[in-house]
Amino acid sequence: PLLKLTEEERPLMGTLFRIVVYAEDEPKAREAIAAAFARGEEINAICSDYDPQSELSRLNTRQNEDPIPVSTTLATVLAHAVASADATSGLFDPTLGTLTQLWRQARDTGQLPDLPSLTAARSATGWQSLHVDQKNNTVRITKPGLKLDLGGIAKGFAADEMLAMLRQK
């Protein structure tokens, strides 16, 4: 049987995702690609810190509620993020959201943040203050003002999940 190349590229999560499939049945390949992109869009809707309606953005406003219920997807991504922070002794840190917002504002205004703002943003970080209970799909944030930014891990998680969807289809 001859395998046909089917590919599609879409903007997602601030970058371009490209899926290339070799399959005998092009309609089935297109269906699998559509399912994979749907899963990627679902993860983006959960993990984006650009979308004020995303689950992550809502979590960033509900701090110090012990424990905070989250979706299985967000609990999984956060657990991976905490494990990566732990494995790197904090070199990877998913709690830099306040700093990320400050530097985005600087990019948009063309003005560097002042020292008090930088100091305050730095003090609102710390991956050790993020606690994820995957069994119960809950999160505890124990540092006031801490904001999460999953840009460093969500794209890889989405790619893994999209590949799993392709294999499933």
Backbone hydrogen bonds, N-H to C=O, Kabsch-Sander energy under -0.5 kcal/mol:
donor,donor_aa,acceptor,acceptor_aa,energy
4,K,23,A,-3.3
6,T,21,V,-3.1
8,E,19,I,-2.2
10,R,17,F,-2.6
12,L,15,T,-3.1
15,T,12,L,-1.4
17,F,10,R,-3.0
17,F,15,T,-0.5
19,I,8,E,-3.0
21,V,6,T,-3.3
23,A,4,K,-2.2
23,A,21,V,-0.6
26,E,24,E,-0.7
29,A,25,D,-2.1
30,R,26,E,-2.8
31,E,27,P,-2.1
32,A,28,K,-2.3
33,I,29,A,-2.4
34,A,30,R,-2.5
35,A,31,E,-2.2
36,A,32,A,-2.3
37,F,33,I,-2.6
38,A,34,A,-2.2
39,R,35,A,-2.0
40,G,36,A,-2.2
41,E,37,F,-2.6
42,E,38,A,-2.1
43,I,39,R,-2.3
44,N,40,G,-2.2
45,A,41,E,-2.3
46,I,42,E,-1.0
47,C,43,I,-3.1
48,S,44,N,-2.0
54,S,51,D,-1.8
55,E,45,A,-1.0
56,L,46,I,-2.4
57,S,48,S,-0.6
58,R,54,S,-2.3
59,L,55,E,-2.4
60,N,56,L,-2.3
61,T,57,S,-0.6
61,T,58,R,-1.0
62,R,58,R,-0.6
62,R,59,L,-1.2
64,N,141,I,-0.6
65,E,62,R,-0.8
66,D,64,N,-0.7
68,I,139,V,-3.0
70,V,137,N,-2.8
75,A,71,S,-2.6
76,T,72,T,-2.3
77,V,73,T,-2.5
78,L,74,L,-2.8
79,A,75,A,-2.2
80,H,76,T,-2.2
81,A,77,V,-2.4
82,V,78,L,-2.7
83,A,79,A,-2.4
84,S,80,H,-2.4
85,A,81,A,-2.4
86,D,82,V,-2.7
87,A,83,A,-2.7
88,T,84,S,-1.6
89,S,86,D,-1.3
90,G,85,A,-3.2
91,L,88,T,-1.6
93,D,91,L,-0.6
96,L,93,D,-0.8
97,G,147,K,-2.1
100,T,96,L,-2.8
101,Q,97,G,-2.5
102,L,98,T,-1.9
103,W,99,L,-2.6
104,R,100,T,-2.3
105,Q,101,Q,-2.2
106,A,102,L,-1.9
107,R,103,W,-2.3
108,D,104,R,-2.5
109,T,105,Q,-2.4
110,G,106,A,-2.1
111,Q,106,A,-0.6
118,L,114,D,-2.3
119,T,115,L,-2.9
120,A,116,P,-2.4
121,A,117,S,-2.5
122,R,118,L,-2.7
123,S,119,T,-2.0
124,A,120,A,-0.7
124,A,121,A,-0.9
125,T,122,R,-1.1
129,S,126,G,-2.4
130,L,127,W,-1.6
131,H,129,S,-0.6
131,H,140,R,-2.8
133,D,138,T,-2.9
134,Q,132,V,-0.7
137,N,133,D,-0.9
138,T,133,D,-1.9
139,V,68,I,-2.0
140,R,131,H,-2.8
142,T,129,S,-2.5
142,T,140,R,-0.5
146,L,143,K,-1.7
147,K,95,T,-0.5
147,K,124,A,-0.7
149,D,94,P,-2.5
153,I,150,L,-2.1
154,A,150,L,-3.3
157,F,153,I,-2.1
158,A,154,A,-2.8
159,A,155,K,-2.5
160,D,156,G,-2.3
161,E,157,F,-2.6
162,M,158,A,-2.8
163,L,159,A,-2.2
164,A,160,D,-2.1
165,M,161,E,-2.0
166,L,162,M,-2.2
167,R,163,L,-2.6
168,Q,164,A,-2.3
169,K,165,M,-2.1
